[in-house]
Amino acid sequence: MPATGKPTRPMIIAFVVTLAATLFPQAASASTALASHKSPFNCGKTFYANNWTPNHNPSGSIDWQSYGGDATNGETVRATAAGTAYFYNAGSTSYGQWVEIRHSDGTRTRYAHLATMVRAAGGSMSVGQGTAIGTVGATGGTDAPHLHYEQRTSTGAMDTSPTVDGVTVSLGQKKAITSTNACGGGSNPYTPQEACGSGYGVIDSAALTGGRVYLLYNSGNGYNCVVTLKTTNVGTASPVSAFLEPQGSTRTTDSGSYGYYAGPVKRSAPGQCVKWGGSVGSSSYTSPFEHCGA
């Protein structure tokens, strides 16, 4: 406190905020939870968030649609907050292909009408904020590509004024929102499937201090793929590597200072045993020759 003995403006603001949080803890908690969600699209992408009313089911859900030169069809869809993602397929009605992410505070988000998903229906995976979960499409009960998005409370009720990237979109509003999701730092915005490409599925992985190394296989062309994803110093160049060695052949390695991952290292190995692994900093993993039938 200054010599005058009078509280400064920051002190007064801090006191008011603390008092409000004490008197209205549920409101403070909800505000914090809402503010944590980011746009479900790549960093820098701008789309319209439409909270239609009436005749939008369920009321309070958001339809993300084109803005200017950005067309939503085929856009990567990313988790707006960390949690566990569950993958579903409702067929030709309702949501079509869709994902629900259950967050640690009990709230949930839903992403519907997806063209593709990074896991098959019935699967699940842990995701960080910014993890890719699929692409925008027009599956289910819609005739135009867009992303249907919901924020739900821990009781399952709709939040009819969802907030993403600090912007609240209330019933009847349409707002252009620019994504700050997956802009570097924090959770790794890439998945092993994104790094290796279409047709590859994870068949094994190993934990590293500061990351994880993945072995994938493409049954369509007989190729294996190895990629090492960082979980620390994400977006900042630091030593990381990935390697793949079909039995009886030479080893192929990708190593360097990368921001997000090393690889993909791809080798043809149908019916062959492979040795694979990678490193993040001084932490490394090397498998035995294995997965001989993959």
Buried (B, 14 or more C-beta within 10 A) or exposed (E): EEEEEEEEEEEEEEEEEEEEBEEEEEEBEBBEBBEBBBBBBBBEBBBBBBBBEEEBEEEBBBBBBBBEEBEBBEBBBBBBBBBEBBBBBBEEEBBBBBBBBBBEBEBBBBBBBBBBBBBEBEEBBEBBBBBBBBBBBBBBBBEEBBBBBBBBBEEEEBBBBBBBBEBBBEEEBEBEBBBBBBBEEBBBBBBBBBBBEEBBBBBBBBEBEBBBBBBBBBEEEBBBBBBBBBBEBBBEEBBBBBBBBBEEEEEBBBBEEBBBBBBBBBBEBBEBBBBBBBBBBEEBBEBEBBBEEB
